[in-house]
Amino acid sequence: MDSTASVPQGVIPVQLLKGQKALVTGANSGIGKATAIGLGRAGADVVVNYVAGRDAAEEVVEEITSFGVRAAAYEADVSQEDQVTAMTDRMVQEFGTIDILVANAGLQRDARFTEMTLEQWQKVLDVNLTGQFLCAREAAKEFRRRGVVPEVSSSAGKIICMSSVHQLIPWSGHVNYASSKGGVQMMMATLAQELAPYKIRVNAVAPGAIRTPINRSAWETPEAREDLLRLIPYKRIGDPQDISHAVVALASDLMDYVVGTTLYVDGGMTLFPGFATGG
């Protein structure tokens, strides 16, 4: 039976991230919004990055500050090196440091392969992959400069890359998006290997089908929802809070020994349900 009700917001029982400073890119809607709010609820001060939609970003800031923590909205295009550098410098100046980066900003420019333009290909790679590279690089510089502050966290910093089940599952008609997420997976693992000796933890979260504006057409009608549920063994479409909960846990010291891992949050989509009856 399909359960389409939203997952309860819930309350983190303890402030797992109290005193930490988090930057979430693409945080004025969808998964980024839920993640920024979840981090704030868990006790972190949060910078809400956006590239368009300032009013929506300020609404997220207002909700986060209701938890008794600090928050601010910073406009920056993560695909632009100078803007990423300026954003990180501003955060360090205004918030003191950065402890958690959630590299979430991403987009789609879908087309069949033979009709896909170079601009469609390049834009998705620039934001989804290069944007994560630039944000992770600047965060890692600050992590290494500051080092471990034991009363704040066991690690010098946490980088959480927002990937997708399509780092593993091919996706016809979306070669640019799938390629970008495959790149995120290998970038994450390589950064984890290189940065672990500095007590910097790098991991990824790979959402499956989540109710967000970017994929509204896949779930907003009963017919589309039924088609989608055939791909999800758990028979529920995910909510942004499902991803937020995973990020909060992964950013906390509860996961201090988790390094270079992708956490799939997908209701079992990566179990290849088409083979459940033997193929």
C-alpha positions as CSV (number, residue, x, y, z in Angstrom):
1,M,0.0,0.0,0.0
2,D,1.3,3.4,-0.9
3,S,1.9,5.7,2.0
4,T,2.0,9.3,0.6
5,A,1.9,11.1,3.9
6,S,4.9,13.3,4.7
7,V,7.4,12.1,7.2
8,P,6.9,13.9,10.5
9,Q,9.4,16.7,11.0
10,G,10.3,15.3,14.4
11,V,12.7,16.9,16.8
12,I,16.3,15.9,17.2
13,P,16.4,14.7,20.8
14,V,19.7,16.4,21.5
15,Q,21.5,19.2,19.8
16,L,24.0,17.0,18.0
17,L,25.6,19.9,16.3
18,K,25.6,22.6,19.0
19,G,28.2,25.3,18.4
20,Q,29.0,24.2,14.8
21,K,28.8,26.4,11.8
22,A,27.3,24.9,8.6
23,L,27.1,26.1,5.0
24,V,24.4,24.6,2.8
25,T,24.4,25.4,-0.9
26,G,21.2,25.6,-2.8
27,A,19.3,25.9,0.4
28,N,16.3,28.0,-0.4
29,S,14.1,25.1,-1.6
30,G,13.7,21.4,-1.7
31,I,16.4,19.1,-0.1
32,G,18.7,22.1,0.6
33,K,16.0,23.9,2.5
34,A,15.1,20.9,4.6
35,T,18.7,20.2,5.3
36,A,19.5,23.7,6.4
37,I,16.5,23.7,8.8
38,G,17.5,20.3,10.1
39,L,21.0,21.4,10.9
40,G,19.7,24.5,12.7
41,R,17.3,22.4,14.7
42,A,20.3,20.2,15.7
43,G,22.0,23.3,17.1
44,A,24.2,24.5,14.2
45,D,24.5,28.1,13.0
46,V,23.6,28.0,9.3
47,V,24.5,29.9,6.1
48,V,21.8,29.5,3.6
49,N,23.3,29.8,0.1
50,Y,21.1,30.6,-2.9
51,V,21.6,31.8,-6.5
52,A,18.1,33.2,-7.1
53,G,15.1,33.6,-4.8
54,R,16.3,35.8,-2.0
55,D,12.8,36.0,-0.3
56,A,12.6,32.2,-0.1
57,A,16.2,32.1,1.4
58,E,15.2,34.7,4.0
59,E,12.2,32.6,5.0
60,V,14.5,29.7,5.6
61,V,16.8,31.9,7.7
62,E,13.8,33.0,9.8
63,E,12.8,29.5,10.5
64,I,16.3,28.5,11.5
65,T,16.7,31.4,13.9
66,S,13.5,30.3,15.6
67,F,15.6,27.5,17.1
68,G,17.8,30.0,18.9
69,V,20.8,29.7,16.5
70,R,22.2,32.1,14.0
71,A,21.5,32.1,10.3
72,A,22.1,34.2,7.2
73,A,21.4,34.1,3.5
74,Y,24.3,34.4,1.1
75,E,23.9,34.8,-2.6
76,A,26.5,33.0,-4.7
77,D,26.7,31.0,-7.9
78,V,28.6,27.9,-6.9
79,S,30.0,27.4,-10.4
80,Q,31.9,30.7,-10.2
81,E,35.2,30.5,-8.4
82,D,35.3,34.1,-7.3
83,Q,31.8,33.9,-5.8
84,V,32.5,30.7,-3.9
85,T,35.8,32.2,-2.5
86,A,34.0,35.4,-1.4
87,M,31.1,33.4,0.2
88,T,33.5,31.3,2.2
89,D,35.6,34.2,3.3
90,R,32.5,36.1,4.3
91,M,31.3,33.2,6.4
92,V,34.6,32.8,8.2
93,Q,34.6,36.6,8.9
94,E,31.0,36.7,10.1
95,F,30.5,33.3,11.8
96,G,34.1,32.7,12.9
97,T,34.7,29.5,10.9
98,I,33.0,26.6,9.0
99,D,32.6,23.1,10.5
100,I,30.1,21.5,8.0
101,L,29.7,21.9,4.3
102,V,26.7,20.4,2.6
103,A,27.4,20.7,-1.1
104,N,23.8,20.5,-2.3
105,A,23.3,22.9,-5.1
106,G,22.3,21.1,-8.3
107,L,20.1,21.3,-11.4
108,Q,18.9,19.4,-14.4
109,R,18.9,20.3,-18.1
110,D,17.3,17.2,-19.6
111,A,17.4,16.2,-23.3
112,R,17.8,13.1,-25.4
113,F,21.5,12.5,-26.0
114,T,21.5,13.4,-29.7
115,E,19.5,16.5,-29.1
116,M,21.5,17.7,-26.0
117,T,23.4,20.9,-26.6
118,L,26.9,21.6,-25.3
119,E,25.4,24.4,-23.1
120,Q,23.0,21.9,-21.5
121,W,25.9,19.4,-20.9
122,Q,28.3,22.1,-19.6
123,K,25.8,23.9,-17.3
124,V,25.0,20.7,-15.4
125,L,28.6,19.7,-15.0
126,D,29.5,23.3,-13.9
127,V,27.0,23.4,-11.1
128,N,26.7,19.8,-10.0
129,L,30.3,18.8,-10.1
130,T,32.6,21.8,-10.4
131,G,30.4,23.7,-7.9
132,Q,30.9,20.9,-5.4
133,F,34.7,20.9,-6.1
134,L,35.0,24.6,-5.5
135,C,32.9,24.7,-2.3
136,A,34.8,21.6,-0.9
137,R,38.2,23.1,-1.7
138,E,37.5,26.3,0.1
139,A,35.9,24.6,3.1
140,A,38.9,22.2,3.3
141,K,41.3,25.1,3.4
142,E,39.5,26.5,6.5
143,F,39.3,23.0,8.1
144,R,43.1,22.6,7.7
145,R,43.8,26.1,8.9
146,R,41.8,25.7,12.1
147,G,42.3,22.0,12.9
148,V,40.3,20.0,15.4
149,V,38.6,21.9,18.2
150,P,37.7,19.0,20.6
151,E,34.9,20.8,22.4
152,V,33.1,21.4,19.1
153,S,33.7,18.2,17.2
154,S,36.0,15.2,17.0
155,S,36.9,16.1,13.4
156,A,38.4,19.2,11.9
157,G,35.4,19.4,9.5
158,K,32.8,17.6,7.6
159,I,32.1,17.7,3.8
160,I,28.8,16.1,2.7
161,C,28.4,15.9,-1.0
162,M,24.8,15.6,-2.3
163,S,24.8,13.0,-4.9
164,S,22.0,10.8,-6.3
165,V,21.1,7.2,-6.9
166,H,22.1,8.1,-10.5
167,Q,25.7,8.0,-9.5
168,L,25.0,4.2,-9.8
169,I,21.8,3.8,-11.9
170,P,22.1,5.0,-15.6
171,W,19.3,7.4,-16.6
172,S,18.3,7.6,-20.2
173,G,17.6,11.2,-21.3
174,H,19.7,12.6,-18.5
175,V,23.3,11.8,-19.5
176,N,24.6,15.2,-18.2
177,Y,23.0,14.7,-14.8
178,A,24.0,11.1,-14.3
179,S,27.5,11.9,-15.4
180,S,27.8,14.7,-13.0
181,K,26.6,12.5,-10.1
182,G,29.0,9.7,-11.1
183,G,31.7,12.3,-10.9
184,V,30.6,13.5,-7.5
185,Q,31.0,9.9,-6.2
186,M,34.6,9.6,-7.4
187,M,35.4,13.1,-6.3
188,M,34.0,12.4,-2.8
189,A,36.0,9.2,-2.4
190,T,39.2,10.8,-3.6
191,L,38.8,13.8,-1.3
192,A,38.0,11.5,1.6
193,Q,41.2,9.6,1.0
194,E,43.3,12.7,0.7
195,L,41.8,14.7,3.6
196,A,41.2,12.0,6.2
197,P,44.8,12.3,7.6
198,Y,43.8,15.9,8.5
199,K,40.8,14.6,10.4
200,I,38.4,15.9,7.7
201,R,35.5,13.6,7.0
202,V,34.1,13.5,3.5
203,N,31.0,11.5,2.6
204,A,28.0,11.7,0.3
205,V,24.3,11.3,0.6
206,A,22.5,9.8,-2.5
207,P,18.8,10.5,-2.5
208,G,16.3,8.4,-4.5
209,A,12.9,9.7,-5.5
210,I,12.2,12.8,-3.3
211,R,9.2,15.1,-3.5
212,T,11.0,18.3,-4.6
213,P,10.2,21.0,-7.3
214,I,13.0,19.6,-9.5
215,N,11.1,16.4,-10.1
216,R,7.5,17.4,-9.6
217,S,6.3,15.8,-12.9
218,A,7.4,12.4,-11.5
219,W,5.0,12.4,-8.6
220,E,2.3,15.0,-8.8
221,T,-0.3,12.9,-10.6
222,P,-1.6,9.5,-9.5
223,E,-0.4,7.9,-12.7
224,A,3.1,9.3,-12.4
225,R,3.2,8.3,-8.7
226,E,2.2,4.8,-9.5
227,D,4.9,4.5,-12.1
228,L,7.5,5.8,-9.7
229,L,6.4,3.5,-6.9
230,R,7.2,0.5,-9.1
231,L,10.9,1.5,-8.7
232,I,10.8,1.8,-4.9
233,P,10.6,-1.4,-2.9
234,Y,9.6,0.5,0.3
235,K,6.5,1.8,-1.5
236,R,6.9,5.4,-0.4
237,I,8.2,8.4,-2.2
238,G,10.8,10.2,0.0
239,D,10.4,13.6,1.6
240,P,13.2,16.2,1.9
241,Q,13.2,15.6,5.7
242,D,14.4,12.0,5.0
243,I,17.6,13.5,3.5
244,S,17.8,16.1,6.2
245,H,17.8,13.5,8.9
246,A,20.6,11.6,7.2
247,V,22.7,14.7,6.8
248,V,22.4,15.6,10.4
249,A,23.4,12.2,11.6
250,L,26.3,12.0,9.1
251,A,27.6,15.4,10.2
252,S,27.6,14.5,13.8
253,D,30.2,12.8,15.9
254,L,27.9,9.8,16.1
255,M,29.4,9.0,12.6
256,D,33.0,10.0,13.4
257,Y,34.4,6.8,11.9
258,V,32.4,7.0,8.7
259,V,34.8,8.2,6.0
260,G,34.4,8.1,2.2
261,T,31.0,6.5,2.2
262,T,27.9,7.1,0.2
263,L,24.7,6.8,2.2
264,Y,21.8,5.9,-0.1
265,V,18.5,7.3,1.1
266,D,16.2,5.8,-1.5
267,G,13.6,3.4,-0.1
268,G,15.5,0.6,-1.8
269,M,15.7,2.0,-5.3
270,T,19.3,0.8,-5.7
271,L,18.2,-2.8,-5.1
272,F,17.1,-3.0,-8.7
273,P,13.5,-3.9,-8.0
274,G,12.9,-5.1,-11.5
275,F,14.8,-8.2,-10.6
276,A,12.7,-9.0,-7.5
277,T,10.8,-11.7,-9.4
278,G,14.0,-13.1,-11.0
279,G,14.3,-10.7,-13.9
